[in-house]
Amino acid sequence: MSSRTLSIELPEAVFSQVDALARDTARSPARVVSEALEQLLALEAWQVEDIKAGLREAETGEFASEAEVAEVFARHGA
């Protein structure tokens, strides 16, 4: 896999956490940050896709009925 370099500034507290985790896990600070960023991007992508799907459903009028909403609220004690 090819890679590119990105230079970033981190708050001192975050830098210290990255540095400590890198030492504790025998990884480089760059690897710790890279892995964390990969996880964040995967999570954000999933959330964005889920939101887009919901918006597409709303645009086509695919809403839950009042009875379906009431059933969910009743099931969860709301």
C-alpha positions in Angstrom: 0.0 0.0 0.0 1.4 3.4 -0.9 1.4 6.2 1.6 1.7 9.9 1.9 2.9 12.1 4.7 0.6 14.5 6.6 2.0 16.9 9.1 -0.4 17.8 11.9 -0.3 19.7 15.2 -1.7 18.0 18.2 -2.6 19.4 21.6 0.0 18.5 24.1 -2.4 16.2 26.0 -3.2 14.3 22.9 0.4 14.0 21.9 1.3 12.6 25.3 -1.5 10.0 25.0 -0.3 9.0 21.6 3.3 8.8 22.8 2.3 6.7 25.9 0.2 4.3 23.9 2.9 3.9 21.3 5.4 3.0 24.0 3.0 0.7 25.8 2.1 -1.2 22.6 5.6 -1.1 20.9 4.3 0.8 18.0 5.4 4.1 16.5 3.4 7.2 17.3 2.8 7.5 13.5 1.3 4.0 13.5 -0.9 4.7 16.5 -2.3 7.9 14.8 -2.7 6.2 11.5 -4.7 3.3 13.0 -6.8 5.7 15.0 -7.6 7.8 12.0 -8.5 4.7 9.9 -10.9 3.6 12.6 -12.5 7.1 12.8 -12.8 7.4 9.0 -14.6 4.0 8.9 -17.0 5.0 11.6 -17.7 8.4 10.1 -18.2 6.8 6.6 -20.8 4.4 8.0 -22.6 7.2 9.8 -22.6 9.4 6.7 -23.9 6.6 4.5 -26.7 5.8 7.1 -27.7 9.4 7.2 -27.7 9.6 3.3 -29.9 6.5 3.2 -32.4 8.1 5.7 -32.5 11.3 3.6 -33.2 9.3 0.5 -36.0 7.5 2.2 -37.4 10.8 3.5 -37.2 12.3 0.0 -39.3 9.5 -1.4 -41.8 9.7 1.5 -40.8 6.4 3.2 -41.7 7.3 6.7 -42.9 5.1 9.6 -46.6 5.3 10.2 -47.9 6.8 13.5 -48.8 3.3 14.6 -45.3 2.1 14.0 -43.8 4.9 15.9 -46.2 4.4 18.8 -45.3 0.7 18.9 -41.6 1.5 19.2 -42.2 4.0 21.9 -44.5 1.6 23.8 -41.9 -1.2 23.5 -39.2 1.0 24.9 -41.3 2.5 27.7 -41.5 6.0 26.3 
